[in-house]
Amino acid sequence: MILANAFCLFFFLDETLRSLASPSSPQGPELHGWRPPVDCVRANELCAAESNCSSRYRTLRQCLAGRDRNTMLANKECQAALEVLQESPLYDCRCKRGMKKELQCLQIYWSIHLGLTEGEEFYEASPYEPVTARLSDIFRLASIFSGTGADPAVSTKSNHCLDAAKACNLNDNCKKLRSSYISICNREISPTERCNRRKCHKALRQFFDRVPSEYTYRMLFCSCQDQACAERRRQTILPSCSYEDKEKPNCLDLRSLCRTDHLCRSRLADFHANCRASYQTLTSCPTDNYQACLGSYAGMIGFDITPNYVDSSPTGIVVSPWCSCRGSGNMEEECEKFLKDFTENPCLRNAIQAFGNGTDVNLSPKSPPFQATQAPRVDKTPSLPDDLSDSTSLGTSVISTCTSVQDQGLKANNSKELSMCFTERLN
C-alpha cells in the first residue's frame, strides 16, 4: 500500500512538472485575436503588405472622401471594408505625440476611427499612446524653485514665473523658440489686425512640442502669490494674439472647428482622456497621473481651442478656451459640460497647483487626496515687485508686454487704471 501511494505521488509530481514546463495555452484576449498596438505608420505598412487589407483600406478612404458617416455606412462595400479593417493592425494602432510623422500617423488613425464613432461623440478616444511616466523629478525641481520648505517670507516675495522665464533664457533651445514665438505673436500686421494668428499658433506649438517640459511647465504652471506674477503666467502664451479675439465664439462651434483638423482633434481627445475628472482616484485625475494631464493641456496650446488662465488671480486657478455658451439653443447643457471640463475641473486644477507647489502625487492610502481650493478674488491690487525684468547677460533685445488690471476684470481700490508691464531681454 505504501509503495502504491508513493508511486501515485511521484506520478502526480511528474505530470505537474510536465505541465509547468510545457507552453501554456493562450488565455484571455489572446483567444480573440488580440494584438499589441503599433504606431499607425507602421500599421499602415503592415496593411500595405497584405493584399486584402490594402485593398479594403483604399476602399475605406474612398468611402470617407466627401461623405458623412451615415452616408458611408449606408454603402455595403464601405461597411465590408470597415469590418475587415477592424481585424487588421490599423484598428489597434496609436501615435506618439511629437513623433516624426505625427500628422501622417493621426490621419491614418482617424481614417479608421471616424467610421467607428457613433455620430459626434462628446468624448473621443485618444489616438495617443498612454502616458505612464510620472513627474517626480520635475516636481522636485519645481519644489526647489517654488520655495517649498524655505523661509515663507522669502518664498512670498519671489516671482516664480519670472524665475521660470530666466531659466528658459539660460537654455539655448528654450530661449531661441521662445524668442521666436514672442516676436511673431507681437508683430502687428495692420491697425485692425494685431498679429498673424496662424503663424503665432504654429510658433507656440513648436515651443511646447520641442522644448523640454522642465522649462515649459515651469513657465505655464508656476505658483504665484501676487497679481504681477499671475499676470506673467497668463501672458506666457501672449493672449492678445494667441488666445483672445474680438468676440467669443460658441464653445461647441469651437469644438466642431477643432475636430475638422486631425491634429487639433487628437490633442482635444487626449486632453479629455487624461484630464477628465475622475472621482474614484485620490487626485481626481485618471490613474492619478498629473504628467499625463499637464502634458495634454500643454498639447492644446497653439490651436483655436487654446486654453489659458481667465484672469490674474494669483491663487484662484481658472482656465478656459476663448469661448462661451451663448447662443447654444437646445445644446446649452452639452456646451456647459464641455466648458466646465476646463473651468471647473478638479483634476486639471489639482495638477496645476500641485506642480506649482512642487508636491508630487502620493498614492499612499495614508495620505489624504490633494485638495485644491479656489481662493476668493483679491480686491486690493498688490504693489508690483521691483524685479519684473528678465534682464540677463545673454542679450539686449527688449520686448515689453503690458496689461491693464481693469481689462482683466479685476477690481482696484484706486480710480485710475493700473497697468502691468513686463520687460524682457531675449536676444
C-alpha positions in Angstrom: 0.0 0.0 0.0 2.8 2.4 0.9 4.6 1.6 -2.4 1.3 2.2 -4.3 0.8 5.6 -2.6 4.4 6.6 -3.3 4.0 5.7 -7.0 0.9 7.8 -7.2 2.6 10.7 -5.6 5.6 10.5 -8.0 3.2 10.3 -11.0 1.3 13.3 -9.8 4.5 15.3 -9.3 5.8 14.2 -12.7 2.7 15.4 -14.5 2.7 18.7 -12.6 6.3 19.4 -13.7 5.4 18.5 -17.3 2.5 20.9 -17.3 4.7 23.7 -15.9 7.4 23.1 -18.5 5.1 22.9 -21.5 4.0 26.2 -23.2 0.7 27.4 -21.7 -2.3 27.8 -24.0 -3.5 31.2 -24.9 -5.6 32.8 -22.3 -7.9 35.9 -22.1 -7.9 38.3 -25.1 -5.3 36.2 -27.0 -8.0 33.8 -27.8 -9.9 36.5 -29.6 -7.0 37.7 -31.8 -5.7 40.4 -29.5 -2.7 42.2 -30.9 -0.3 44.6 -29.1 -0.7 48.1 -30.6 1.8 49.5 -33.0 2.1 53.1 -34.3 -0.2 53.8 -37.2 2.5 54.5 -39.7 3.9 51.0 -39.1 0.4 49.5 -39.1 -0.2 51.1 -42.5 3.0 49.5 -43.8 1.9 46.1 -42.5 -1.5 46.6 -44.1 0.0 47.6 -47.4 2.0 44.4 -47.5 -1.2 42.3 -47.3 -3.4 42.5 -50.4 -6.8 42.0 -48.7 -6.1 44.7 -46.1 -4.6 47.2 -48.5 -7.5 46.9 -51.0 -10.1 47.4 -48.2 -8.2 50.3 -46.8 -8.2 52.0 -50.2 -11.9 51.4 -50.4 -12.5 52.9 -47.0 -10.5 56.1 -47.9 -12.7 56.5 -50.9 -15.8 56.0 -48.8 -14.7 58.7 -46.4 -13.9 61.2 -49.1 -16.5 63.9 -49.1 -19.1 61.8 -47.3 -20.5 62.0 -43.8 -20.6 58.9 -41.6 -24.2 57.9 -42.2 -23.8 58.1 -46.0 -20.7 55.9 -45.7 -22.3 53.3 -43.5 -25.3 53.0 -45.9 -22.9 51.7 -48.5 -22.4 47.9 -48.2 -19.0 48.0 -49.7 -17.9 50.6 -47.2 -19.3 48.5 -44.3 -17.5 45.4 -45.5 -14.2 47.3 -45.8 -14.6 48.6 -42.2 -15.4 45.2 -40.9 -12.3 43.7 -42.4 -10.0 46.5 -41.2 -11.2 46.0 -37.6 -9.3 42.8 -37.7 -6.1 44.4 -39.0 -3.3 46.1 -37.2 -4.8 49.5 -38.2 -7.6 49.1 -35.7 -5.4 48.9 -32.6 -2.7 51.4 -33.8 -1.8 54.5 -31.8 0.6 57.5 -32.2 3.2 59.2 -30.1 2.9 62.9 -29.5 5.8 64.7 -31.2 6.8 61.7 -33.3 8.5 62.4 -36.6 5.4 61.5 -38.7 2.8 62.6 -36.2 0.3 64.1 -38.6 0.5 61.2 -41.0 0.0 58.8 -38.1 -3.0 60.7 -36.9 -4.5 60.8 -40.4 -4.3 57.0 -40.6 -5.8 56.6 -37.1 -8.8 58.8 -37.8 -9.4 57.3 -41.2 -10.4 54.1 -39.3 -11.9 55.5 -36.1 -14.1 58.2 -37.7 -16.1 55.4 -39.3 -16.5 53.7 -35.9 -17.7 56.6 -33.8 -21.4 56.8 -33.1 -22.1 60.2 -34.6 -20.3 63.1 -32.9 -19.1 61.7 -29.6 -18.8 64.0 -26.7 -15.6 62.3 -25.6 -13.5 60.6 -28.3 -10.8 58.0 -27.6 -7.3 59.4 -27.6 -5.2 58.4 -30.6 -2.0 58.7 -28.5 -0.3 56.0 -26.5 -1.0 56.2 -22.8 1.5 58.3 -20.7 2.9 56.1 -18.0 5.8 58.4 -16.9 5.5 60.4 -13.7 6.7 63.9 -12.9 8.6 63.1 -9.8 11.9 64.6 -10.9 10.3 67.8 -12.3 8.1 68.1 -9.3 11.2 68.0 -7.1 12.8 70.7 -9.2 9.6 72.8 -9.0 9.6 72.5 -5.3 13.1 73.9 -5.1 12.2 76.9 -7.3 8.8 77.4 -5.6 10.5 77.8 -2.2 8.7 74.8 -0.6 10.1 74.3 2.8 12.1 77.5 2.6 11.5 80.7 4.6 7.9 81.7 3.9 8.8 85.4 3.8 11.4 84.8 1.1 9.1 82.5 -0.8 6.2 85.0 -0.8 8.4 87.8 -2.3 9.6 85.5 -5.1 8.2 85.7 -8.6 8.4 82.1 -9.7 7.0 82.8 -13.2 9.8 85.4 -13.7 12.4 82.8 -12.4 11.0 80.3 -14.9 11.5 82.8 -17.8 15.0 83.4 -16.7 15.7 79.7 -16.6 14.4 79.4 -20.1 16.8 82.2 -21.2 19.7 80.1 -19.9 18.8 77.2 -22.2 19.7 77.9 -25.9 16.8 75.9 -27.4 14.2 77.3 -25.0 15.5 80.8 -25.4 15.5 80.5 -29.2 12.0 79.1 -29.6 10.5 81.4 -27.0 12.1 84.5 -28.6 10.7 83.3 -32.0 7.0 83.0 -30.8 7.2 86.2 -28.9 8.5 88.0 -31.9 5.9 86.5 -34.3 2.9 86.9 -31.9 3.8 90.6 -31.1 4.2 91.6 -34.8 1.3 93.8 -35.7 0.1 93.4 -39.3 -2.2 96.4 -39.6 -4.1 98.8 -37.3 -7.1 96.4 -37.4 -5.1 93.1 -37.3 -2.9 92.7 -34.2 -0.9 89.8 -35.5 -0.8 86.7 -37.8 -2.7 84.4 -35.5 -2.0 81.3 -37.7 1.8 81.9 -37.6 1.6 82.7 -33.8 -0.1 79.4 -33.1 2.4 77.5 -35.2 5.3 79.1 -33.3 3.6 78.3 -30.0 3.2 74.6 -31.0 6.8 74.4 -31.9 7.8 75.8 -28.5 5.7 73.4 -26.4 6.5 70.4 -28.6 10.2 70.9 -28.9 11.3 72.4 -25.5 11.6 70.0 -22.5 8.8 70.2 -20.0 11.2 71.1 -17.2 11.2 74.6 -18.8 7.7 74.9 -20.4 5.9 73.6 -17.3 7.7 76.0 -15.0 6.6 78.9 -17.2 3.0 77.7 -17.7 2.2 76.3 -14.2 4.3 78.4 -11.9 2.9 79.2 -8.5 2.0 82.9 -7.6 1.5 85.0 -4.6 0.5 88.3 -6.3 -1.1 89.6 -9.4 2.1 90.6 -11.1 3.3 87.0 -11.1 -0.1 85.7 -12.1 -0.4 88.1 -15.0 3.1 87.0 -16.2 1.7 83.4 -16.1 -1.3 84.4 -18.1 0.9 86.2 -20.6 3.1 83.2 -21.2 1.2 82.5 -24.4 0.6 86.2 -25.3 -3.2 86.2 -25.1 -3.7 89.3 -27.1 -2.8 87.3 -30.2 -2.8 83.6 -29.4 -5.8 83.5 -27.1 -8.2 86.4 -27.2 -10.3 87.6 -30.2 -12.8 90.4 -30.9 -15.8 88.1 -29.9 -16.1 84.8 -28.1 -17.4 82.1 -30.4 -19.8 79.4 -29.1 -17.8 76.6 -27.4 -19.5 73.8 -29.4 -18.7 75.7 -32.6 -15.1 75.9 -31.5 -15.0 72.2 -30.7 -16.5 71.4 -34.1 -13.9 73.6 -35.8 -11.2 71.8 -33.9 -12.5 68.4 -35.0 -12.1 69.3 -38.7 -8.3 69.3 -38.1 -6.7 65.9 -37.3 -4.0 67.4 -35.0 -6.4 69.6 -33.0 -8.9 66.8 -32.8 -6.3 64.5 -31.4 -5.0 66.9 -28.8 -8.5 67.6 -27.6 -9.3 63.9 -27.3 -6.1 63.4 -25.4 -6.9 66.2 -23.0 -10.3 64.6 -22.3 -8.7 61.2 -21.8 -6.1 62.4 -19.3 -7.8 65.3 -17.6 -11.4 64.3 -17.3 -12.4 64.4 -13.7 -12.3 61.0 -12.0 -13.9 60.8 -8.6 -12.6 57.3 -8.0 -9.0 58.5 -7.6 -7.1 60.4 -4.9 -6.3 63.3 -7.1 -9.4 63.4 -9.3 -7.2 62.5 -12.3 -7.4 59.3 -14.3 -4.9 56.8 -12.8 -3.6 59.7 -10.6 -1.3 60.8 -13.4 -0.5 64.5 -13.3 2.1 64.1 -16.0 -0.5 62.9 -18.5 -2.9 65.7 -17.7 -0.4 68.6 -17.8 1.1 67.3 -21.0 -2.3 67.0 -22.7 -3.2 70.5 -21.5 0.0 72.0 -22.9 -0.6 70.0 -26.1 -3.7 72.1 -26.9 -1.8 75.4 -26.9 -1.3 76.7 -30.5 -4.8 75.9 -31.8 -8.0 77.9 -32.0 -9.1 76.0 -28.9 -6.0 77.1 -26.9 -6.8 77.3 -23.2 -5.4 80.0 -20.9 -5.9 81.5 -17.4 -9.0 83.6 -17.5 -7.7 86.4 -15.2 -4.8 87.5 -13.0 -5.9 85.9 -9.7 -2.7 84.6 -8.1 -4.3 81.6 -6.3 -7.7 81.1 -7.9 -6.8 78.9 -10.9 -9.5 79.0 -13.6 -8.6 78.2 -17.2 -10.8 78.1 -20.3 -10.7 78.3 -24.1 -11.8 81.6 -25.5 -15.5 80.8 -25.9 -18.9 81.0 -24.2 -22.2 79.1 -24.3 -24.3 82.0 -25.6 -26.5 81.0 -28.5 -26.3 77.3 -27.8 -30.1 76.8 -28.0 -31.1 73.2 -27.1 -27.4 72.3 -26.9 -26.7 74.5 -23.9 -26.3 71.7 -21.4 -23.8 69.9 -23.6 -21.9 73.2 -24.2 -21.8 73.9 -20.4 -20.5 70.4 -19.8 -17.7 71.0 -22.4 -16.8 74.4 -20.9 -16.7 73.0 -17.3 -14.2 70.4 -18.3 -11.8 73.4 -18.2 -13.3 75.9 -15.8 -14.5 73.5 -13.1 -12.2 70.5 -13.5 -10.7 69.3 -10.2 -8.1 67.1 -11.9 -6.7 69.9 -14.0 -6.8 72.4 -11.2 -5.1 70.0 -8.7 -2.4 69.1 -11.3 -1.6 72.8 -11.9 -1.5 73.6 -8.2 0.5 70.5 -7.3 3.1 71.3 -9.9 3.4 74.9 -8.9 3.8 73.9 -5.3 6.2 71.1 -6.1 4.0 68.5 -4.5 4.1 65.2 -6.4 1.3 62.6 -6.3 1.5 60.4 -3.2 -0.6 57.2 -3.8 -0.2 56.0 -0.2 -3.7 55.5 1.3 -2.5 57.1 4.5 -2.2 60.4 2.7 -5.4 62.4 2.1 -6.1 63.4 -1.5 -4.7 66.7 -2.6 -7.3 69.4 -2.1 -7.1 72.4 -4.4 -9.4 75.2 -3.4 -10.2 78.3 -5.3 -9.3 81.4 -3.4 -11.6 84.4 -3.5 -10.7 87.3 -5.7 -8.3 89.8 -4.2 -9.9 93.2 -4.2 -6.8 95.1 -3.2 -4.3 95.4 -6.0 -0.8 94.4 -4.7 2.1 96.6 -5.4 4.4 95.5 -8.2 7.7 93.9 -7.3 10.9 95.6 -8.3 12.3 92.6 -10.2 10.0 92.4 -13.2 12.8 92.4 -15.7 14.1 89.3 -17.3 17.4 91.0 -17.9 20.3 88.6 -18.3 23.8 89.0 -19.8 22.7 86.9 -22.7 21.1 89.6 -24.9 19.9 93.1 -25.4 16.7 92.9 -27.4 13.8 94.1 -25.3 10.2 93.0 -25.6 7.6 94.6 -23.4 4.2 93.2 -22.5 1.7 95.4 -20.8 -1.7 94.7 -19.5 -4.4 96.6 -17.6 -5.9 95.4 -14.4 -9.3 96.7 -15.5 -9.0 94.8 -18.8 -8.7 91.6 -16.7 -11.9 92.3 -14.8 -10.0 92.8 -11.5 -11.1 95.5 -9.1 -8.7 98.1 -7.9 -9.2 100.4 -5.0 -7.8 103.4 -6.8 -9.9 105.0 -9.5 -7.1 105.3 -12.1 -6.3 102.4 -14.3 -3.3 100.4 -13.2 -1.1 98.8 -15.9 1.4 96.0 -15.5 4.4 96.0 -17.9 6.9 93.1 -18.2 10.1 93.9 -19.9 12.3 91.0 -21.1 15.7 90.8 -22.7 15.6 87.8 -25.0 18.3 88.1 -27.6 
